Amino acid sequence: MKKYISVAMLILCVVGCGKSETEKLEEKISVTEINQSNVSSKGEHDFIKNEEGFIVHMKDIKLLLKHLQTSINKEDWKAIQQDTKKLKNASPVVFTGENKDNLPKEFVQLDVQFHLDTLELVNACQEKNKDKAMAAFFKVVNGCDECHAKFNPKETSASWFH
């Protein structure tokens, strides 16, 4: 726990002044998630082999989605291409470190839907259509919300993305 507090304090000291809104949001998410992960009890997700590693990957996806939303709003298609490529390669099932046959069926189904929604987002972004991209983006976010509601009920708000 001291390690997490030290890291949070270091981040605050290093990037203290002149932060953009995105950086402020990222820091707020990081501090909140550190606190949530400290509260989480061992064995909460029995199907995850390395819960700490899994949480790190989920945080990476959240930050990636935040950056992607900003990029879509700005229509920064180069950044969008990089972000969607990373997102397409993300896999909550893989991040568990467990064989998918040993995972809850609903978790695997949500992962499959995540990939389908992500591919839809990639295609919408390749068309460089902001409206289509935002609609596909929020499909991905809603899928994340659905999975978090089922498998991470300790979330502090209805949507982890807010």
C-alpha positions as CSV (number, residue, x, y, z in Angstrom):
1,M,0.0,0.0,0.0
2,K,2.9,2.4,0.8
3,K,4.2,1.6,-2.7
4,Y,1.0,2.8,-4.3
5,I,0.8,6.0,-2.2
6,S,4.5,6.7,-3.0
7,V,3.8,6.3,-6.7
8,A,0.7,8.5,-6.5
9,M,2.7,11.2,-4.6
10,L,5.5,11.0,-7.2
11,I,3.1,11.5,-10.0
12,L,1.5,14.5,-8.3
13,C,4.9,16.1,-7.7
14,V,6.3,15.4,-11.2
15,V,3.2,16.6,-13.2
16,G,1.7,19.0,-10.7
17,C,1.2,22.3,-12.6
18,G,-0.1,23.0,-16.0
19,K,-1.8,19.8,-16.7
20,S,-4.3,19.4,-19.5
21,E,-7.8,18.1,-18.8
22,T,-6.8,14.6,-20.1
23,E,-3.8,14.4,-17.8
24,K,-6.0,15.4,-14.8
25,L,-8.6,12.8,-15.7
26,E,-5.9,10.1,-16.1
27,E,-4.4,11.0,-12.7
28,K,-7.8,11.0,-11.0
29,I,-8.5,7.5,-12.5
30,S,-5.1,6.2,-11.4
31,V,-5.5,7.4,-7.8
32,T,-9.1,6.1,-7.6
33,E,-8.1,2.7,-9.1
34,I,-5.2,2.4,-6.7
35,N,-7.6,3.0,-3.8
36,Q,-10.1,0.5,-5.2
37,S,-7.4,-2.2,-5.8
38,N,-6.2,-1.7,-2.2
39,V,-9.7,-2.3,-0.9
40,S,-10.2,-5.4,-3.1
41,S,-9.8,-8.7,-1.3
42,K,-7.6,-11.5,-2.5
43,G,-9.5,-14.2,-4.3
44,E,-12.3,-11.8,-5.3
45,H,-11.9,-13.0,-8.9
46,D,-11.0,-16.6,-8.6
47,F,-10.8,-17.1,-12.3
48,I,-7.9,-14.5,-12.7
49,K,-4.5,-16.0,-12.2
50,N,-2.7,-12.7,-11.7
51,E,-5.2,-10.2,-10.4
52,E,-2.6,-7.4,-10.1
53,G,-1.5,-7.8,-13.7
54,F,-5.1,-8.0,-14.9
55,I,-5.8,-4.7,-13.1
56,V,-2.8,-3.0,-14.8
57,H,-4.1,-4.1,-18.2
58,M,-7.6,-2.9,-17.5
59,K,-6.2,0.5,-16.5
60,D,-4.3,0.6,-19.7
61,I,-7.5,0.0,-21.7
62,K,-9.3,2.8,-19.7
63,L,-6.5,5.3,-20.4
64,L,-6.4,4.2,-24.0
65,L,-10.2,4.8,-24.3
66,K,-10.0,8.2,-22.7
67,H,-7.2,9.2,-25.2
68,L,-9.2,7.7,-28.1
69,Q,-12.3,9.8,-27.2
70,T,-10.2,12.9,-27.2
71,S,-8.6,12.0,-30.5
72,I,-12.0,11.3,-32.1
73,N,-13.4,14.6,-30.8
74,K,-10.4,16.4,-32.4
75,E,-10.6,14.2,-35.5
76,D,-6.9,13.3,-35.1
77,W,-7.0,10.3,-37.4
78,K,-3.3,9.4,-37.0
79,A,-3.7,9.1,-33.2
80,I,-7.0,7.3,-33.7
81,Q,-5.3,4.7,-35.9
82,Q,-2.6,4.1,-33.3
83,D,-5.1,3.8,-30.5
84,T,-7.5,1.5,-32.3
85,K,-4.7,-0.8,-33.2
86,K,-3.7,-1.1,-29.6
87,L,-7.3,-1.5,-28.5
88,K,-7.9,-4.2,-31.1
89,N,-5.0,-6.2,-29.6
90,A,-6.3,-5.9,-26.0
91,S,-8.0,-9.0,-24.6
92,P,-9.5,-9.2,-21.1
93,V,-9.6,-13.0,-21.5
94,V,-5.9,-13.2,-22.3
95,F,-5.1,-10.8,-19.5
96,T,-6.6,-13.2,-17.0
97,G,-3.7,-15.6,-17.7
98,E,-6.2,-18.5,-17.7
99,N,-7.5,-20.8,-20.4
100,K,-10.8,-19.5,-21.7
101,D,-12.4,-22.9,-21.0
102,N,-11.8,-22.3,-17.3
103,L,-13.4,-18.8,-17.3
104,P,-17.0,-17.9,-16.7
105,K,-18.9,-18.3,-20.0
106,E,-20.4,-14.8,-19.7
107,F,-16.9,-13.3,-19.3
108,V,-15.7,-15.0,-22.5
109,Q,-18.9,-13.9,-24.3
110,L,-18.3,-10.3,-23.2
111,D,-14.7,-10.5,-24.4
112,V,-15.9,-11.7,-27.8
113,Q,-18.4,-8.8,-28.0
114,F,-15.6,-6.4,-27.0
115,H,-13.6,-7.6,-30.0
116,L,-16.6,-7.3,-32.4
117,D,-17.3,-3.8,-31.1
118,T,-13.7,-2.9,-31.4
119,L,-13.5,-4.0,-35.0
120,E,-16.6,-1.9,-35.7
121,L,-14.8,1.0,-34.2
122,V,-11.7,0.4,-36.2
123,N,-13.8,0.3,-39.4
124,A,-15.7,3.5,-38.5
125,C,-12.4,5.3,-37.8
126,Q,-10.9,4.1,-41.1
127,E,-13.8,5.9,-42.8
128,K,-12.8,9.0,-40.9
129,N,-16.4,9.6,-40.0
130,K,-16.6,11.3,-36.6
131,D,-20.2,10.5,-35.9
132,K,-19.9,6.9,-36.8
133,A,-16.7,6.6,-34.9
134,M,-18.3,8.1,-31.7
135,A,-21.3,5.7,-32.0
136,A,-18.9,2.7,-32.3
137,F,-16.7,4.1,-29.5
138,F,-19.6,4.2,-27.1
139,K,-20.6,0.7,-28.1
140,V,-17.2,-0.4,-26.9
141,V,-17.6,1.7,-23.7
142,N,-21.1,0.2,-23.0
143,G,-19.7,-3.3,-23.4
144,C,-17.0,-2.4,-20.9
145,D,-19.7,-1.1,-18.5
146,E,-21.7,-4.3,-18.9
147,C,-18.6,-6.5,-18.0
148,H,-17.7,-4.2,-15.1
149,A,-21.3,-4.3,-13.7
150,K,-21.2,-8.1,-13.8
151,F,-17.6,-8.8,-12.7
152,N,-16.5,-5.7,-10.8
153,P,-19.6,-4.5,-8.8
154,K,-17.4,-2.4,-6.5
155,E,-17.2,0.4,-9.2
156,T,-18.2,3.7,-7.6
157,S,-20.4,4.9,-10.5
158,A,-22.8,3.4,-13.0
159,S,-20.2,3.8,-15.7
160,W,-16.4,3.4,-15.1
161,F,-15.9,5.8,-18.0
162,H,-17.3,8.9,-16.3
